[in-house]
Amino acid sequence: MAHRPVGVGTSISTSSSAALTTSFSVQSDVLRIVAFGANAFVAIGTDPTATLADYVIPSGTDVTLALTKASQRVVGITTGTTTIITCPEGTQMPFGAGDRVTLSGSQHFAQYNSLINHAKVLSVNTTSSFDGNFQTSITVDVNTSAITTSFSASDATLRNSLRVSALTNGGAGSIFLQQVQLSGQA
């Protein structure tokens, strides 16, 4: 089986207290995790806290766990104390309230990319207006009221974002994580 790395890998130290990775945009449907120094108990989610009842990775081994990808093109952003992100007409919104999302690819609007990072989705609007507007939008818990540049990028993508939490059942260790694409026999 061959692994093709996707995105940037990361690592965290583990102990008997749950540790948490930084957020990452889900770009693959597989996450490879390697445990060193001690057994690792891992939980994956928007803001997880690992417990000894979670998935165990024996020390010195690796696992490939499934992820669910969700992404959507962004056609507009309305700034404010909460931020409204509008997606193209005729597309389904893959995100729901409580999900976390990260904006990427908005090359000319870096301030949007840096602020909309692991942002919590507060609500989803799928209603149409009286004037025939059928665009879906989400409201996220990010204050963008200080941004004065209008958003007009057609290259921006919103992706679901996750974090990994891990702990050990004794002793110090570490885990290494990398999103991968698989080829060959599993």
C-alpha positions in Angstrom: 0.0 0.0 0.0 1.3 3.4 -0.9 0.6 6.7 0.9 0.6 10.1 -0.8 0.8 12.9 1.8 -1.9 15.5 1.7 -1.5 18.9 3.4 0.9 19.4 6.3 1.7 16.8 8.9 1.7 17.5 12.6 2.6 16.0 15.9 1.8 16.3 19.6 3.3 15.0 22.8 1.0 12.7 24.8 0.7 12.0 28.5 -2.1 11.0 30.9 -3.8 14.3 30.3 -5.5 14.8 26.9 -3.6 16.9 24.4 -5.1 18.6 21.4 -3.7 19.3 17.9 -4.2 22.5 16.0 -7.1 22.4 13.6 -6.6 21.1 10.0 -8.7 21.4 6.9 -10.0 18.0 5.8 -8.5 17.4 2.3 -8.4 13.6 2.2 -10.6 10.9 3.4 -7.8 9.1 5.3 -5.8 10.2 8.3 -2.6 8.3 9.2 -1.6 8.4 12.9 1.6 6.9 14.3 2.1 6.4 18.1 5.5 6.4 19.7 6.6 5.9 23.3 3.3 4.8 24.8 -0.1 3.6 23.7 -2.3 6.5 22.4 -6.0 6.9 22.8 -7.3 9.2 20.2 -10.5 11.1 19.4 -11.2 13.1 16.2 -13.8 15.8 16.0 -14.4 19.6 16.0 -13.1 20.0 19.6 -12.6 16.5 21.0 -11.2 15.4 24.4 -9.7 12.0 24.3 -10.5 9.5 27.1 -9.2 5.9 27.8 -12.4 4.7 26.2 -11.5 6.1 22.7 -9.7 4.4 19.8 -6.3 2.9 21.0 -3.2 2.9 18.9 -0.5 0.6 20.4 2.9 2.2 20.8 5.1 1.8 17.7 2.2 1.1 15.3 0.3 3.2 12.9 -3.4 3.3 11.8 -5.3 4.8 9.0 -8.6 6.3 10.1 -11.4 7.5 7.8 -12.4 11.1 7.6 -15.4 12.7 6.0 -14.5 15.5 3.6 -16.9 18.4 3.0 -16.1 21.5 0.9 -17.9 24.3 -0.8 -16.9 27.2 -3.1 -17.4 30.7 -1.6 -18.9 33.5 -3.7 -19.5 36.1 -1.0 -18.7 37.1 2.6 -20.7 39.6 4.6 -18.6 41.0 7.4 -19.8 41.9 10.9 -19.7 40.7 14.5 -20.7 37.3 13.1 -19.8 36.5 9.4 -22.1 35.3 6.7 -20.5 33.2 4.0 -22.5 32.8 0.8 -22.1 29.8 -1.6 -23.1 29.4 -5.3 -26.7 29.2 -6.3 -27.9 25.7 -7.0 -25.5 23.9 -4.7 -26.2 22.1 -1.5 -24.6 23.2 1.8 -22.5 20.4 3.3 -22.1 22.1 6.7 -24.5 22.2 9.6 -24.7 24.1 12.9 -21.9 23.1 15.2 -19.5 22.1 12.4 -16.1 23.9 12.1 -14.9 25.4 8.8 -11.7 26.9 7.4 -11.5 29.2 4.4 -8.6 28.7 2.0 -7.5 29.8 -1.4 -8.6 33.4 -1.1 -5.2 34.5 -2.3 -6.0 38.2 -2.6 -7.9 38.3 0.7 -5.5 36.9 3.2 -7.2 38.6 6.1 -10.4 36.5 5.5 -8.3 33.3 5.4 -6.6 34.0 8.7 -9.8 34.9 10.5 -12.1 32.2 9.2 -10.0 29.3 10.6 -11.7 26.5 12.5 -14.8 28.8 12.8 -17.9 27.4 14.4 -21.0 27.3 12.2 -23.8 29.0 14.1 -26.6 28.6 11.5 -27.3 27.5 7.9 -29.7 29.5 5.6 -31.2 27.5 2.7 -34.3 29.6 2.2 -34.9 31.5 -1.1 -35.8 35.1 -1.2 -38.7 36.8 -3.0 -36.4 38.1 -5.7 -35.3 34.6 -6.9 -32.1 34.3 -4.9 -31.4 30.6 -4.3 -27.9 30.9 -2.7 -27.3 29.1 0.5 -25.2 30.7 3.3 -23.8 29.9 6.7 -23.2 32.2 9.7 -20.0 31.6 11.6 -18.8 32.9 15.0 -16.0 35.1 13.6 -15.9 38.9 14.0 -14.8 40.3 10.7 -16.2 43.8 11.3 -12.6 45.3 11.1 -12.1 44.1 7.5 -12.9 47.0 5.1 -12.0 45.2 1.8 -15.0 43.7 0.0 -14.7 40.0 -0.7 -14.9 39.2 -4.4 -12.7 36.1 -4.8 -13.9 33.3 -7.0 -11.0 31.0 -5.9 -11.9 30.6 -2.2 -13.0 27.3 -0.7 -14.6 26.5 2.6 -13.7 23.1 4.1 -14.7 21.3 7.2 -11.9 21.3 9.9 -11.1 18.9 12.7 -8.7 18.4 15.6 -7.3 15.3 17.1 -7.0 14.8 20.9 -4.8 12.1 22.4 -3.7 10.7 25.8 -1.8 7.7 27.1 -2.6 5.3 29.8 0.7 6.0 31.5 4.0 7.4 30.5 5.0 10.0 27.9 4.7 9.5 24.2 3.8 11.3 21.0 1.6 10.9 17.9 2.3 12.0 14.4 -0.5 12.7 12.0 -0.7 13.1 8.3 -3.6 13.1 5.9 -2.9 10.7 3.0 -4.3 9.2 -0.1 -4.0 5.5 -0.4 -3.2 3.4 -3.4 -2.8 -0.4 -3.7 -4.1 -3.0 -1.3 -5.4 -1.9 2.1 
